[in-house]
Amino acid sequence: MRIQDGYSRANNASQREEEMRKRTFLATVATAALVAMAPVTVSAEELGKYNLLPGKPFEGTTLNILSVVTPQFDGLMLRDEEFTELTGIETEWTFIPFGSLQEKINAEGIAANGTFDVVNYLDSWGPPNAHWLKRIDELMARDGISMDRYPAAFARSAQFEGETLGFPLRAHPQLMFYRKDLIPEPPETWEDVIRIGKELKETNPDIAPLALYYNNDGNRQNLFIWLNFLWAAGADIFNEDGTAAWATPEGIQATKDYIELHTVHQITNPNSLAFVEQDARQSFMQGNSAMMPVWWWAYSGFYNPDSSTLTKDQVGFTGMPSYKGVTKTYAISMPFSISEYSENQEAAWEFLKWLSNPEMDKANAIEREVGGKTIINNVVTHISSLQDPEVNAANDGIQAAAWESLKESDIMPQIPEWSEVGDILSAAIAEAAAGGDVEELMTAAADRADRVLRRAGRIQ
């Protein structure tokens, strides 16, 4: 009996404990539900950091974002729970490889249905699509935002005819990358590049000194380095009256010097006529070329063991070489803009303010893990980030080198006709690199470009 009575008491106590656990669990769930249903309080300080509107006026809105594929934007996307917490606005990102992005942007403009509220595009695609990209100057003035926070070339890349279309959230200066184990002192001038190249041909004949890309690829990549020569010579793409300017004596000589890196000095990779930028990068990463002028974002890939045979100790970078004592570089950007076809333009503006904030710019370049995912990104666009000691310390000082490059930098012409004019130029450069007469080709290209511009009504 005692055994039975003892068992019964133990069983009764066990039942009481189980009932207590159930009641405690139900109370906890109820409390959690009340907390979840209660409005989240967002401090004025948190909103003020990003210039966001109080009161969550667009809560429940979902924004569709079209973006290029890049670790930089993965890092931003993985942080957007903060934006949703602050505003109540949800986001859905669609990532497109760069090679397919222009077609997607063109399709969005033609459809005119506002599928995407915010779009990301290459700066030179802005002018032909400007009719459906929202001007944000009044919104910036209202919220105290200035394009002066960006280097001048980056700011211009997001503008069209004096109006601002968006923010240059992905933007690139040019740097010269080189093999530190082969080149003790980096080149400061193009004459240095030629000298080093000829020395390397003697000491390391299995490695091409310089990876360039002269191919007429349809994206006008063979103009990227040529512009450094043209602008440093005091020449330009267009005259003040809008006519083609590259066929002046200075422009012709600059073009000859650019082409002769391949045809006369023969320091370029033998495959440079067929190379596009990606091929040249691969040549450097596989140890087949010792120098390459290219965008700064390429740096981490040059020593990534998954894609490169090089180690970090082998890869150096420096500013772009000077030409005739002058350095003027080409810069490029990929702005984010609001679609005029969007039904959520005010909510999209809140998103752009959050996305483009300088604190976000900095964090995305120094934090190597976001949401459990490894993010390697050195791209920043704010002057404050370029000069920030912490950002530079996290990225081997590449932002400081980029800032120097950007002090004298420019962009492609922001006119709707540029794609057609640029294609004419790109074809002439490719033919000249293949052995054609530089002066004849560039003069003929200028005549053809003027006909295009005249037909468009841009020149008389």
Secondary structure, 3 states (H helix, E strand, C coil): CHHHHHHHHHHHHHHHHHHHHHHHHHHHHHHHHHHHHCCCCCCHHHHHHHCCCCCCCCCCCEEEEEEECCHHHHHHHCCHHHHHHHHCCEEEEEEECHHHHHHHHHHHHHHCCCCCCEEECCHHHHHHHHHHECCCHHHHHHHCCCHHHCCHHHHHHCEECCEECEEEEEEECEEEEEECCCCCCCCCEHHHHHHHHHHHHHHCCCCEEECCCCCCCCCCHHHCCHHHHHHHCCCCCECCCCCECCCCHHHHHHHHHHHHHHHCCCCECCCCCCCCHHHHHHHHHCCCEEEEEEEHHHHHHHCCCCCCCCCHHHEEEECCCEECCECCEECEEEEEEEECCCCCHHHHHHHHHHHCCHHHHHHHHHCCEECCEECCCCCCCCHHHHCCHHHHHHCCCHHHHHHHHHCCEECCCCCCCHHHHHHHHHHHHHHHHCCCCHHHHHHHHHHHHHHHHHHCCCCC
